[in-house]
Amino acid sequence: MMSAQLVSVLVMFISGIAVGAVIDCTRTVLNEIPSKIMRRFTYLVEWIIWISLGICTFYFLFLVKGGQWRVVDPLAQIAGIFAYEFIFQKIARFLGRVIVNILIKPIFFIGHLIVRIIRSLIRLLLNGIALLARPFYKFYKKYLAKSFQKKK
């Protein structure tokens, strides 16, 4: 009985550390993403993460203790969150920044580059069409525009 309670407290403590790390990394990643659209949905993403972490926590609690909940369980998880804040936060933030700089920012750069290339090609196509149409427009303006005007 005592060993099961100790295991439960340890699992909840470790899950508190994991919850703190996931939330902190989520905030770090969302703040580092160079997209204004993603920043609008930061609160929604964070709520979804909190809900999924709560479900995972209760699933771990169900696996360890068969769903029995004691007051010490959320206290152990809160202690794990505080332990993360004071001990592991610098390491996790560093890893989050590394992931953003190595994985996420290059993806956004490539997407931005593709959009700029497509815009440049469309602009080049429109300028080419305008260049080809200019003689016809000048001819129309000089000789034919007067014949299509309404007479008073």
N, CA, C and O atoms as a GROMACS GRO file, in nm:
protein
  608
    1MET      N    1   0.081  -0.119   0.000
    1MET     CA    2   0.000   0.000   0.000
    1MET      C    3   0.086   0.126   0.000
    1MET      O    4   0.061   0.220  -0.076
    2MET      N    5   0.185   0.128   0.085
    2MET     CA    6   0.270   0.246   0.094
    2MET      C    7   0.353   0.263  -0.033
    2MET      O    8   0.374   0.376  -0.078
    3SER      N    9   0.400   0.153  -0.090
    3SER     CA   10   0.479   0.163  -0.213
    3SER      C   11   0.392   0.212  -0.329
    3SER      O   12   0.440   0.285  -0.415
    4ALA      N   13   0.265   0.172  -0.334
    4ALA     CA   14   0.175   0.218  -0.440
    4ALA      C   15   0.150   0.368  -0.428
    4ALA      O   16   0.144   0.438  -0.529
    5GLN      N   17   0.138   0.418  -0.306
    5GLN     CA   18   0.118   0.561  -0.286
    5GLN      C   19   0.245   0.639  -0.324
    5GLN      O   20   0.238   0.747  -0.382
    6LEU      N   21   0.360   0.584  -0.290
    6LEU     CA   22   0.485   0.649  -0.326
    6LEU      C   23   0.503   0.654  -0.478
    6LEU      O   24   0.545   0.755  -0.533
    7VAL      N   25   0.471   0.544  -0.543
    7VAL     CA   26   0.478   0.541  -0.689
    7VAL      C   27   0.381   0.642  -0.748
    7VAL      O   28   0.414   0.711  -0.845
    8SER      N   29   0.262   0.652  -0.691
    8SER     CA   30   0.164   0.749  -0.738
    8SER      C   31   0.214   0.892  -0.723
    8SER      O   32   0.200   0.973  -0.815
    9VAL      N   33   0.274   0.922  -0.608
    9VAL     CA   34   0.328   1.056  -0.586
    9VAL      C   35   0.442   1.084  -0.683
    9VAL      O   36   0.451   1.194  -0.738
   10LEU      N   37   0.530   0.987  -0.705
   10LEU     CA   38   0.640   1.006  -0.800
   10LEU      C   39   0.589   1.026  -0.943
   10LEU      O   40   0.640   1.111  -1.016
   11VAL      N   41   0.490   0.947  -0.981
   11VAL     CA   42   0.434   0.962  -1.116
   11VAL      C   43   0.371   1.099  -1.132
   11VAL      O   44   0.388   1.163  -1.236
   12MET      N   45   0.298   1.145  -1.033
   12MET     CA   46   0.235   1.276  -1.041
   12MET      C   47   0.341   1.388  -1.038
   12MET      O   48   0.324   1.490  -1.105
   13PHE      N   49   0.448   1.370  -0.962
   13PHE     CA   50   0.556   1.468  -0.959
   13PHE      C   51   0.623   1.477  -1.095
   13PHE      O   52   0.647   1.586  -1.146
   14ILE      N   53   0.653   1.362  -1.154
   14ILE     CA   54   0.715   1.359  -1.287
   14ILE      C   55   0.620   1.415  -1.393
   14ILE      O   56   0.662   1.485  -1.485
   15SER      N   57   0.490   1.384  -1.379
   15SER     CA   58   0.394   1.440  -1.475
   15SER      C   59   0.384   1.592  -1.458
   15SER      O   60   0.360   1.663  -1.555
   16GLY      N   61   0.402   1.642  -1.335
   16GLY     CA   62   0.405   1.787  -1.315
   16GLY      C   63   0.524   1.850  -1.385
   16GLY      O   64   0.511   1.957  -1.445
   17ILE      N   65   0.639   1.786  -1.378
   17ILE     CA   66   0.757   1.835  -1.451
   17ILE      C   67   0.730   1.834  -1.601
   17ILE      O   68   0.764   1.928  -1.673
   18ALA      N   69   0.669   1.726  -1.648
   18ALA     CA   70   0.638   1.715  -1.791
   18ALA      C   71   0.536   1.821  -1.834
   18ALA      O   72   0.550   1.881  -1.941
   19VAL      N   73   0.434   1.844  -1.751
   19VAL     CA   74   0.334   1.947  -1.782
   19VAL      C   75   0.400   2.084  -1.791
   19VAL      O   76   0.374   2.160  -1.884
   20GLY      N   77   0.485   2.116  -1.695
   20GLY     CA   78   0.555   2.243  -1.698
   20GLY      C   79   0.641   2.257  -1.822
   20GLY      O   80   0.644   2.363  -1.885
   21ALA      N   81   0.710   2.151  -1.858
   21ALA     CA   82   0.797   2.155  -1.976
   21ALA      C   83   0.716   2.172  -2.104
   21ALA      O   84   0.752   2.251  -2.191
   22VAL      N   85   0.608   2.097  -2.115
   22VAL     CA   86   0.527   2.106  -2.237
   22VAL      C   87   0.465   2.245  -2.252
   22VAL      O   88   0.468   2.302  -2.360
   23ILE      N   89   0.410   2.298  -2.145
   23ILE     CA   90   0.348   2.430  -2.152
   23ILE      C   91   0.453   2.537  -2.181
   23ILE      O   92   0.431   2.626  -2.264
   24ASP      N   93   0.566   2.529  -2.114
   24ASP     CA   94   0.671   2.628  -2.137
   24ASP      C   95   0.726   2.619  -2.279
   24ASP      O   96   0.748   2.722  -2.343
   25CYS      N   97   0.749   2.498  -2.328
   25CYS     CA   98   0.797   2.482  -2.465
   25CYS      C   99   0.693   2.528  -2.566
   25CYS      O  100   0.728   2.585  -2.669
   26THR      N  101   0.566   2.503  -2.537
   26THR     CA  102   0.460   2.550  -2.626
   26THR      C  103   0.461   2.702  -2.633
   26THR      O  104   0.452   2.760  -2.741
   27ARG      N  105   0.471   2.768  -2.519
   27ARG     CA  106   0.476   2.914  -2.518
   27ARG      C  107   0.600   2.966  -2.590
   27ARG      O  108   0.592   3.063  -2.665
   28THR      N  109   0.713   2.902  -2.567
   28THR     CA  110   0.837   2.946  -2.632
   28THR      C  111   0.827   2.930  -2.783
   28THR      O  112   0.864   3.020  -2.858
   29VAL      N  113   0.778   2.816  -2.827
   29VAL     CA  114   0.767   2.790  -2.971
   29VAL      C  115   0.668   2.886  -3.035
   29VAL      O  116   0.695   2.940  -3.142
   30LEU      N  117   0.553   2.907  -2.971
   30LEU     CA  118   0.452   2.995  -3.029
   30LEU      C  119   0.499   3.140  -3.032
   30LEU      O  120   0.461   3.215  -3.123
   31ASN      N  121   0.580   3.181  -2.938
   31ASN     CA  122   0.633   3.317  -2.939
   31ASN      C  123   0.745   3.335  -3.040
   31ASN      O  124   0.768   3.447  -3.086
   32GLU      N  125   0.815   3.229  -3.075
   32GLU     CA  126   0.926   3.237  -3.169
   32GLU      C  127   0.883   3.221  -3.314
   32GLU      O  128   0.960   3.254  -3.405
   33ILE      N  129   0.762   3.173  -3.337
   33ILE     CA  130   0.717   3.154  -3.475
   33ILE      C  131   0.696   3.290  -3.540
   33ILE      O  132   0.626   3.374  -3.483
   34PRO      N  133   0.754   3.312  -3.657
   34PRO     CA  134   0.745   3.445  -3.719
   34PRO      C  135   0.616   3.468  -3.797
   34PRO      O  136   0.619   3.530  -3.903
   35SER      N  137   0.505   3.421  -3.747
   35SER     CA  138   0.379   3.437  -3.817
   35SER      C  139   0.278   3.506  -3.726
   35SER      O  140   0.254   3.462  -3.613
   36LYS      N  141   0.221   3.614  -3.775
   36LYS     CA  142   0.122   3.687  -3.696
   36LYS      C  143  -0.008   3.608  -3.683
   36LYS      O  144  -0.079   3.621  -3.583
   37ILE      N  145  -0.038   3.527  -3.782
   37ILE     CA  146  -0.161   3.447  -3.779
   37ILE      C  147  -0.156   3.347  -3.665
   37ILE      O  148  -0.256   3.327  -3.595
   38MET      N  149  -0.041   3.284  -3.645
   38MET     CA  150  -0.028   3.183  -3.540
   38MET      C  151  -0.038   3.247  -3.402
   38MET      O  152  -0.090   3.186  -3.308
   39ARG      N  153   0.010   3.370  -3.390
   39ARG     CA  154   0.004   3.437  -3.259
   39ARG      C  155  -0.139   3.467  -3.219
   39ARG      O  156  -0.168   3.478  -3.100
   40ARG      N  157  -0.229   3.482  -3.316
   40ARG     CA  158  -0.370   3.506  -3.284
   40ARG      C  159  -0.433   3.385  -3.217
   40ARG      O  160  -0.525   3.399  -3.136
   41PHE      N  161  -0.385   3.266  -3.251
   41PHE     CA  162  -0.443   3.144  -3.199
   41PHE      C  163  -0.364   3.085  -3.082
   41PHE      O  164  -0.383   2.969  -3.046
   42THR      N  165  -0.277   3.165  -3.022
   42THR     CA  166  -0.193   3.116  -2.912
   42THR      C  167  -0.276   3.066  -2.796
   42THR      O  168  -0.249   2.959  -2.742
   43TYR      N  169  -0.377   3.143  -2.757
   43TYR     CA  170  -0.459   3.104  -2.642
   43TYR      C  171  -0.538   2.976  -2.671
   43TYR      O  172  -0.552   2.891  -2.584
   44LEU      N  173  -0.588   2.964  -2.793
   44LEU     CA  174  -0.661   2.843  -2.830
   44LEU      C  175  -0.570   2.720  -2.826
   44LEU      O  176  -0.608   2.616  -2.774
   45VAL      N  177  -0.451   2.734  -2.881
   45VAL     CA  178  -0.355   2.622  -2.881
   45VAL      C  179  -0.318   2.586  -2.738
   45VAL      O  180  -0.309   2.468  -2.703
   46GLU      N  181  -0.296   2.689  -2.655
   46GLU     CA  182  -0.259   2.662  -2.516
   46GLU      C  183  -0.371   2.593  -2.439
   46GLU      O  184  -0.345   2.504  -2.358
   47TRP      N  185  -0.496   2.632  -2.462
   47TRP     CA  186  -0.609   2.565  -2.398
   47TRP      C  187  -0.619   2.419  -2.442
   47TRP      O  188  -0.644   2.330  -2.360
   48ILE      N  189  -0.599   2.395  -2.569
   48ILE     CA  190  -0.603   2.257  -2.619
   48ILE      C  191  -0.493   2.174  -2.554
   48ILE      O  192  -0.515   2.060  -2.516
   49ILE      N  193  -0.374   2.232  -2.541
   49ILE     CA  194  -0.262   2.161  -2.477
   49ILE      C  195  -0.295   2.134  -2.330
   49ILE      O  196  -0.271   2.023  -2.282
   50TRP      N  197  -0.349   2.233  -2.258
   50TRP     CA  198  -0.384   2.213  -2.117
   50TRP      C  199  -0.487   2.102  -2.101
   50TRP      O  200  -0.475   2.018  -2.012
   51ILE      N  201  -0.588   2.100  -2.186
   51ILE     CA  202  -0.691   1.996  -2.178
   51ILE      C  203  -0.632   1.859  -2.206
   51ILE      O  204  -0.661   1.763  -2.134
   52SER      N  205  -0.549   1.849  -2.309
   52SER     CA  206  -0.489   1.719  -2.340
   52SER      C  207  -0.393   1.674  -2.230
   52SER      O  208  -0.384   1.555  -2.201
   53LEU      N  209  -0.321   1.768  -2.167
   53LEU     CA  210  -0.233   1.731  -2.056
   53LEU      C  211  -0.313   1.686  -1.934
   53LEU      O  212  -0.271   1.594  -1.864
   54GLY      N  213  -0.427   1.749  -1.910
   54GLY     CA  214  -0.514   1.704  -1.800
   54GLY      C  215  -0.565   1.563  -1.824
   54GLY      O  216  -0.570   1.481  -1.733
   55ILE      N  217  -0.604   1.535  -1.947
   55ILE     CA  218  -0.651   1.400  -1.981
   55ILE      C  219  -0.538   1.299  -1.963
   55ILE      O  220  -0.560   1.190  -1.910
   56CYS      N  221  -0.418   1.334  -2.008
   56CYS     CA  222  -0.303   1.243  -1.991
   56CYS      C  223  -0.270   1.220  -1.844
   56CYS      O  224  -0.238   1.108  -1.804
   57THR      N  225  -0.280   1.326  -1.764
   57THR     CA  226  -0.252   1.313  -1.621
   57THR      C  227  -0.350   1.217  -1.555
   57THR      O  228  -0.309   1.129  -1.479
   58PHE      N  229  -0.477   1.233  -1.584
   58PHE     CA  230  -0.575   1.142  -1.525
   58PHE      C  231  -0.562   1.001  -1.580
   58PHE      O  232  -0.596   0.904  -1.512
   59TYR      N  233  -0.513   0.987  -1.704
   59TYR     CA  234  -0.488   0.854  -1.757
   59TYR      C  235  -0.373   0.787  -1.682
   59TYR      O  236  -0.380   0.669  -1.648
   60PHE      N  237  -0.266   0.863  -1.655
   60PHE     CA  238  -0.156   0.809  -1.575
   60PHE      C  239  -0.204   0.772  -1.435
   60PHE      O  240  -0.166   0.668  -1.381
   61LEU      N  241  -0.286   0.856  -1.378
   61LEU     CA  242  -0.341   0.827  -1.246
   61LEU      C  243  -0.427   0.701  -1.249
   61LEU      O  244  -0.425   0.622  -1.155
   62PHE      N  245  -0.501   0.682  -1.356
   62PHE     CA  246  -0.582   0.562  -1.372
   62PHE      C  247  -0.493   0.438  -1.387
   62PHE      O  248  -0.525   0.332  -1.332
   63LEU      N  249  -0.383   0.451  -1.461
   63LEU     CA  250  -0.293   0.337  -1.478
   63LEU      C  251  -0.224   0.299  -1.346
   63LEU      O  252  -0.207   0.181  -1.316
   64VAL      N  253  -0.185   0.400  -1.270
   64VAL     CA  254  -0.108   0.373  -1.149
   64VAL      C  255  -0.197   0.329  -1.033
   64VAL      O  256  -0.164   0.233  -0.963
   65LYS      N  257  -0.309   0.398  -1.013
   65LYS     CA  258  -0.390   0.370  -0.895
   65LYS      C  259  -0.532   0.324  -0.927
   65LYS      O  260  -0.617   0.321  -0.838
   66GLY      N  261  -0.558   0.290  -1.048
   66GLY     CA  262  -0.691   0.244  -1.083
   66GLY      C  263  -0.796   0.353  -1.078
   66GLY      O  264  -0.914   0.325  -1.060
   67GLY      N  265  -0.754   0.478  -1.093
   67GLY     CA  266  -0.846   0.589  -1.095
   67GLY      C  267  -0.873   0.650  -0.959
   67GLY      O  268  -0.949   0.746  -0.949
   68GLN      N  269  -0.814   0.598  -0.854
   68GLN     CA  270  -0.834   0.657  -0.722
   68GLN      C  271  -0.756   0.786  -0.712
   68GLN      O  272  -0.639   0.794  -0.750
   69TRP      N  273  -0.823   0.887  -0.662
   69TRP     CA  274  -0.764   1.018  -0.656
   69TRP      C  275  -0.752   1.060  -0.511
   69TRP      O  276  -0.849   1.052  -0.435
   70ARG      N  277  -0.635   1.106  -0.472
   70ARG     CA  278  -0.612   1.155  -0.336
   70ARG      C  279  -0.565   1.300  -0.345
   70ARG      O  280  -0.522   1.346  -0.451
   71VAL      N  281  -0.574   1.370  -0.235
   71VAL     CA  282  -0.535   1.510  -0.231
   71VAL      C  283  -0.386   1.527  -0.261
   71VAL      O  284  -0.344   1.629  -0.314
   72VAL      N  285  -0.307   1.428  -0.226
   72VAL     CA  286  -0.163   1.437  -0.246
   72VAL      C  287  -0.126   1.435  -0.395
   72VAL      O  288  -0.018   1.482  -0.432
   73ASP      N  289  -0.214   1.382  -0.480
   73ASP     CA  290  -0.181   1.372  -0.623
   73ASP      C  291  -0.170   1.509  -0.691
   73ASP      O  292  -0.068   1.535  -0.754
   74PRO      N  293  -0.269   1.597  -0.680
   74PRO     CA  294  -0.250   1.729  -0.742
   74PRO      C  295  -0.140   1.810  -0.674
   74PRO      O  296  -0.075   1.892  -0.739
   75LEU      N  297  -0.121   1.788  -0.544
   75LEU     CA  298  -0.012   1.858  -0.476
   75LEU      C  299   0.124   1.814  -0.530
   75LEU      O  300   0.214   1.896  -0.548
   76ALA      N  301   0.137   1.684  -0.557
   76ALA     CA  302   0.262   1.634  -0.615
   76ALA      C  303   0.281   1.690  -0.756
   76ALA      O  304   0.393   1.721  -0.795
   77GLN      N  305   0.173   1.702  -0.831
   77GLN     CA  306   0.186   1.757  -0.965
   77GLN      C  307   0.223   1.906  -0.959
   77GLN      O  308   0.306   1.951  -1.038
   78ILE      N  309   0.162   1.980  -0.869
   78ILE     CA  310   0.199   2.121  -0.853
   78ILE      C  311   0.344   2.134  -0.809
   78ILE      O  312   0.415   2.223  -0.854
   79ALA      N  313   0.388   2.045  -0.721
   79ALA     CA  314   0.530   2.045  -0.680
   79ALA      C  315   0.620   2.016  -0.800
   79ALA      O  316   0.728   2.073  -0.811
   80GLY      N  317   0.577   1.927  -0.889
   80GLY     CA  318   0.654   1.898  -1.010
   80GLY      C  319   0.661   2.019  -1.103
   80GLY      O  320   0.765   2.044  -1.165
   81ILE      N  321   0.550   2.092  -1.113
   81ILE     CA  322   0.551   2.213  -1.196
   81ILE      C  323   0.648   2.316  -1.137
   81ILE      O  324   0.724   2.378  -1.211
   82PHE      N  325   0.646   2.333  -1.006
   82PHE     CA  326   0.740   2.425  -0.942
   82PHE      C  327   0.884   2.378  -0.958
   82PHE      O  328   0.974   2.459  -0.980
   83ALA      N  329   0.906   2.247  -0.947
   83ALA     CA  330   1.041   2.194  -0.967
   83ALA      C  331   1.089   2.224  -1.108
   83ALA      O  332   1.206   2.257  -1.130
   84TYR      N  333   0.998   2.211  -1.205
   84TYR     CA  334   1.036   2.245  -1.342
   84TYR      C  335   1.073   2.393  -1.351
   84TYR      O  336   1.175   2.429  -1.411
   85GLU      N  337   0.990   2.478  -1.293
   85GLU     CA  338   1.014   2.622  -1.301
   85GLU      C  339   1.150   2.662  -1.243
   85GLU      O  340   1.218   2.748  -1.297
   86PHE      N  341   1.188   2.598  -1.134
   86PHE     CA  342   1.311   2.639  -1.066
   86PHE      C  343   1.436   2.561  -1.109
   86PHE      O  344   1.547   2.611  -1.094
   87ILE      N  345   1.419   2.441  -1.163
   87ILE     CA  346   1.535   2.358  -1.194
   87ILE      C  347   1.555   2.337  -1.345
   87ILE      O  348   1.665   2.357  -1.397
   88PHE      N  349   1.448   2.298  -1.414
   88PHE     CA  350   1.463   2.251  -1.552
   88PHE      C  351   1.424   2.354  -1.658
   88PHE      O  352   1.437   2.326  -1.777
   89GLN      N  353   1.378   2.469  -1.620
   89GLN     CA  354   1.324   2.563  -1.717
   89GLN      C  355   1.429   2.615  -1.816
   89GLN      O  356   1.399   2.625  -1.935
   90LYS      N  357   1.547   2.647  -1.771
   90LYS     CA  358   1.650   2.700  -1.860
   90LYS      C  359   1.688   2.597  -1.967
   90LYS      O  360   1.707   2.631  -2.084
   91ILE      N  361   1.700   2.473  -1.925
   91ILE     CA  362   1.736   2.367  -2.020
   91ILE      C  363   1.625   2.349  -2.124
   91ILE      O  364   1.653   2.339  -2.244
   92ALA      N  365   1.501   2.345  -2.078
   92ALA     CA  366   1.389   2.324  -2.170
   92ALA      C  367   1.372   2.442  -2.264
   92ALA      O  368   1.343   2.422  -2.382
   93ARG      N  369   1.391   2.563  -2.216
   93ARG     CA  370   1.380   2.679  -2.304
   93ARG      C  371   1.491   2.680  -2.408
   93ARG      O  372   1.469   2.716  -2.523
   94PHE      N  373   1.610   2.640  -2.368
   94PHE     CA  374   1.719   2.630  -2.464
   94PHE      C  375   1.684   2.528  -2.572
   94PHE      O  376   1.702   2.555  -2.691
   95LEU      N  377   1.636   2.411  -2.532
   95LEU     CA  378   1.598   2.309  -2.630
   95LEU      C  379   1.484   2.357  -2.719
   95LEU      O  380   1.483   2.328  -2.839
   96GLY      N  381   1.389   2.431  -2.662
   96GLY     CA  382   1.280   2.486  -2.742
   96GLY      C  383   1.330   2.584  -2.846
   96GLY      O  384   1.285   2.581  -2.961
   97ARG      N  385   1.423   2.672  -2.808
   97ARG     CA  386   1.479   2.766  -2.904
   97ARG      C  387   1.559   2.694  -3.012
   97ARG      O  388   1.555   2.734  -3.128
   98VAL      N  389   1.630   2.589  -2.974
   98VAL     CA  390   1.705   2.511  -3.074
   98VAL      C  391   1.610   2.447  -3.174
   98VAL      O  392   1.635   2.449  -3.294
   99ILE      N  393   1.501   2.390  -3.125
   99ILE     CA  394   1.402   2.327  -3.215
   99ILE      C  395   1.341   2.431  -3.307
   99ILE      O  396   1.324   2.405  -3.426
  100VAL      N  397   1.308   2.548  -3.254
  100VAL     CA  398   1.251   2.653  -3.338
  100VAL      C  399   1.350   2.696  -3.445
  100VAL      O  400   1.314   2.710  -3.562
  101ASN      N  401   1.476   2.717  -3.406
  101ASN     CA  402   1.575   2.766  -3.503
  101ASN      C  403   1.617   2.661  -3.604
  101ASN      O  404   1.652   2.695  -3.717
  102ILE      N  405   1.613   2.535  -3.566
  102ILE     CA  406   1.657   2.430  -3.658
  102ILE      C  407   1.542   2.378  -3.744
  102ILE      O  408   1.563   2.347  -3.862
  103LEU      N  409   1.423   2.368  -3.689
  103LEU     CA  410   1.313   2.307  -3.763
  103LEU      C  411   1.208   2.406  -3.814
  103LEU      O  412   1.175   2.406  -3.932
  104ILE      N  413   1.157   2.490  -3.726
  104ILE     CA  414   1.038   2.568  -3.760
  104ILE      C  415   1.072   2.691  -3.844
  104ILE      O  416   1.006   2.715  -3.945
  105LYS      N  417   1.172   2.767  -3.807
  105LYS     CA  418   1.206   2.887  -3.884
  105LYS      C  419   1.248   2.856  -4.028
  105LYS      O  420   1.210   2.930  -4.118
  106PRO      N  421   1.325   2.749  -4.053
  106PRO     CA  422   1.354   2.718  -4.194
  106PRO      C  423   1.230   2.683  -4.276
  106PRO      O  424   1.222   2.715  -4.395
  107ILE      N  425   1.133   2.618  -4.214
  107ILE     CA  426   1.008   2.586  -4.285
  107ILE      C  427   0.935   2.714  -4.323
  107ILE      O  428   0.889   2.728  -4.436
  108PHE      N  429   0.925   2.809  -4.228
  108PHE     CA  430   0.862   2.936  -4.259
  108PHE      C  431   0.942   3.014  -4.363
  108PHE      O  432   0.883   3.081  -4.448
  109PHE      N  433   1.075   3.006  -4.358
  109PHE     CA  434   1.158   3.075  -4.457
  109PHE      C  435   1.134   3.019  -4.596
  109PHE      O  436   1.119   3.094  -4.692
  110ILE      N  437   1.130   2.887  -4.607
  110ILE     CA  438   1.106   2.824  -4.737
  110ILE      C  439   0.968   2.860  -4.790
  110ILE      O  440   0.952   2.890  -4.909
  111GLY      N  441   0.867   2.858  -4.703
  111GLY     CA  442   0.733   2.898  -4.745
  111GLY      C  443   0.728   3.042  -4.792
  111GLY      O  444   0.666   3.073  -4.894
  112HIS      N  445   0.794   3.131  -4.716
  112HIS     CA  446   0.798   3.272  -4.754
  112HIS      C  447   0.872   3.290  -4.886
  112HIS      O  448   0.831   3.371  -4.970
  113LEU      N  449   0.978   3.215  -4.906
  113LEU     CA  450   1.055   3.222  -5.031
  113LEU      C  451   0.970   3.176  -5.150
  113LEU      O  452   0.973   3.238  -5.256
  114ILE      N  453   0.896   3.069  -5.132
  114ILE     CA  454   0.809   3.018  -5.239
  114ILE      C  455   0.702   3.121  -5.275
  114ILE      O  456   0.675   3.144  -5.393
  115VAL      N  457   0.642   3.183  -5.174
  115VAL     CA  458   0.540   3.286  -5.199
  115VAL      C  459   0.601   3.404  -5.274
  115VAL      O  460   0.539   3.457  -5.366
  116ARG      N  461   0.721   3.446  -5.236
  116ARG     CA  462   0.785   3.558  -5.305
  116ARG      C  463   0.819   3.523  -5.449
  116ARG      O  464   0.805   3.608  -5.538
  117ILE      N  465   0.862   3.401  -5.474
  117ILE     CA  466   0.893   3.359  -5.611
  117ILE      C  467   0.766   3.358  -5.696
  117ILE      O  468   0.768   3.403  -5.810
  118ILE      N  469   0.657   3.307  -5.641
  118ILE     CA  470   0.531   3.303  -5.715
  118ILE      C  471   0.482   3.445  -5.743
  118ILE      O  472   0.436   3.474  -5.854
  119ARG      N  473   0.492   3.534  -5.645
  119ARG     CA  474   0.452   3.674  -5.667
  119ARG      C  475   0.537   3.738  -5.776
  119ARG      O  476   0.486   3.811  -5.861
  120SER      N  477   0.668   3.711  -5.774
  120SER     CA  478   0.756   3.769  -5.876
  120SER      C  479   0.722   3.716  -6.014
  120SER      O  480   0.725   3.791  -6.111
  121LEU      N  481   0.691   3.588  -6.025
  121LEU     CA  482   0.654   3.531  -6.155
  121LEU      C  483   0.523   3.590  -6.206
  121LEU      O  484   0.511   3.620  -6.325
  122ILE      N  485   0.425   3.608  -6.119
  122ILE     CA  486   0.298   3.668  -6.159
  122ILE      C  487   0.319   3.813  -6.202
  122ILE      O  488   0.263   3.857  -6.302
  123ARG      N  489   0.400   3.887  -6.126
  123ARG     CA  490   0.430   4.026  -6.162
  123ARG      C  491   0.502   4.032  -6.296
  123ARG      O  492   0.473   4.120  -6.378
  124LEU      N  493   0.597   3.941  -6.319
  124LEU     CA  494   0.668   3.937  -6.446
  124LEU      C  495   0.573   3.905  -6.561
  124LEU      O  496   0.583   3.967  -6.667
  125LEU      N  497   0.482   3.813  -6.543
  125LEU     CA  498   0.384   3.777  -6.645
  125LEU      C  499   0.293   3.895  -6.676
  125LEU      O  500   0.268   3.924  -6.793
  126LEU      N  501   0.243   3.963  -6.572
  126LEU     CA  502   0.156   4.079  -6.594
  126LEU      C  503   0.230   4.193  -6.663
  126LEU      O  504   0.173   4.260  -6.750
  127ASN      N  505   0.355   4.217  -6.626
  127ASN     CA  506   0.435   4.321  -6.693
  127ASN      C  507   0.460   4.285  -6.839
  127ASN      O  508   0.460   4.373  -6.924
  128GLY      N  509   0.484   4.157  -6.869
  128GLY     CA  510   0.501   4.114  -7.008
  128GLY      C  511   0.376   4.134  -7.089
  128GLY      O  512   0.383   4.178  -7.204
  129ILE      N  513   0.260   4.101  -7.031
  129ILE     CA  514   0.133   4.122  -7.101
  129ILE      C  515   0.111   4.271  -7.124
  129ILE      O  516   0.067   4.311  -7.232
  130ALA      N  517   0.140   4.353  -7.024
  130ALA     CA  518   0.125   4.497  -7.039
  130ALA      C  519   0.219   4.552  -7.146
  130ALA      O  520   0.181   4.642  -7.221
  131LEU      N  521   0.340   4.500  -7.153
  131LEU     CA  522   0.436   4.544  -7.254
  131LEU      C  523   0.387   4.509  -7.395
  131LEU      O  524   0.400   4.589  -7.487
  132LEU      N  525   0.331   4.388  -7.410
  132LEU     CA  526   0.281   4.347  -7.541
  132LEU      C  527   0.153   4.422  -7.579
  132LEU      O  528   0.128   4.444  -7.697
  133ALA      N  529   0.074   4.462  -7.482
  133ALA     CA  530  -0.053   4.529  -7.510
  133ALA      C  531  -0.037   4.679  -7.530
  133ALA      O  532  -0.128   4.744  -7.582
  134ARG      N  533   0.075   4.736  -7.491
  134ARG     CA  534   0.094   4.882  -7.496
  134ARG      C  535   0.082   4.938  -7.640
  134ARG      O  536   0.017   5.041  -7.657
  135PRO      N  537   0.142   4.876  -7.742
  135PRO     CA  538   0.125   4.934  -7.877
  135PRO      C  539  -0.020   4.936  -7.923
  135PRO      O  540  -0.065   5.032  -7.986
  136PHE      N  541  -0.093   4.829  -7.891
  136PHE     CA  542  -0.233   4.825  -7.930
  136PHE      C  543  -0.315   4.932  -7.856
  136PHE      O  544  -0.405   4.992  -7.914
  137TYR      N  545  -0.285   4.955  -7.733
  137TYR     CA  546  -0.354   5.055  -7.653
  137TYR      C  547  -0.326   5.195  -7.707
  137TYR      O  548  -0.418   5.277  -7.719
  138LYS      N  549  -0.200   5.222  -7.740
  138LYS     CA  550  -0.166   5.354  -7.795
  138LYS      C  551  -0.232   5.374  -7.932
  138LYS      O  552  -0.280   5.484  -7.962
  139PHE      N  553  -0.234   5.269  -8.014
  139PHE     CA  554  -0.300   5.279  -8.145
  139PHE      C  555  -0.449   5.308  -8.126
  139PHE      O  556  -0.504   5.394  -8.195
  140TYR      N  557  -0.513   5.238  -8.034
  140TYR     CA  558  -0.655   5.260  -8.006
  140TYR      C  559  -0.677   5.402  -7.957
  140TYR      O  560  -0.770   5.470  -8.003
  141LYS      N  561  -0.595   5.448  -7.867
  141LYS     CA  562  -0.610   5.580  -7.807
  141LYS      C  563  -0.594   5.690  -7.914
  141LYS      O  564  -0.665   5.790  -7.912
  142LYS      N  565  -0.499   5.668  -8.005
  142LYS     CA  566  -0.468   5.772  -8.101
  142LYS      C  567  -0.568   5.777  -8.217
  142LYS      O  568  -0.608   5.885  -8.261
  143TYR      N  569  -0.608   5.658  -8.268
  143TYR     CA  570  -0.687   5.657  -8.390
  143TYR      C  571  -0.832   5.612  -8.371
  143TYR      O  572  -0.920   5.665  -8.438
  144LEU      N  573  -0.858   5.519  -8.284
  144LEU     CA  574  -0.991   5.460  -8.278
  144LEU      C  575  -1.079   5.515  -8.166
  144LEU      O  576  -1.201   5.499  -8.172
  145ALA      N  577  -1.023   5.576  -8.067
  145ALA     CA  578  -1.102   5.621  -7.953
  145ALA      C  579  -1.201   5.729  -7.994
  145ALA      O  580  -1.311   5.735  -7.939
  146LYS      N  581  -1.165   5.814  -8.090
  146LYS     CA  582  -1.253   5.923  -8.134
  146LYS      C  583  -1.374   5.868  -8.209
  146LYS      O  584  -1.483   5.925  -8.201
  147SER      N  585  -1.358   5.760  -8.280
  147SER     CA  586  -1.470   5.705  -8.358
  147SER      C  587  -1.570   5.633  -8.270
  147SER      O  588  -1.685   5.615  -8.311
  148PHE      N  589  -1.532   5.590  -8.151
  148PHE     CA  590  -1.626   5.522  -8.062
  148PHE      C  591  -1.694   5.616  -7.963
  148PHE      O  592  -1.781   5.573  -7.887
  149GLN      N  593  -1.656   5.741  -7.962
  149GLN     CA  594  -1.718   5.836  -7.870
  149GLN      C  595  -1.858   5.873  -7.920
  149GLN      O  596  -1.885   5.870  -8.040
  150LYS      N  597  -1.946   5.908  -7.826
  150LYS     CA  598  -2.080   5.951  -7.864
  150LYS      C  599  -2.077   6.094  -7.917
  150LYS      O  600  -2.007   6.181  -7.866
  151LYS      N  601  -2.153   6.114  -8.018
  151LYS     CA  602  -2.159   6.247  -8.077
  151LYS      C  603  -2.275   6.322  -8.016
  151LYS      O  604  -2.381   6.264  -7.990
  152LYS      N  605  -2.256   6.451  -7.995
  152LYS     CA  606  -2.361   6.534  -7.935
  152LYS      C  607  -2.453   6.589  -8.037
  152LYS      O  608  -2.547   6.661  -8.003
   0.00000   0.00000   0.00000
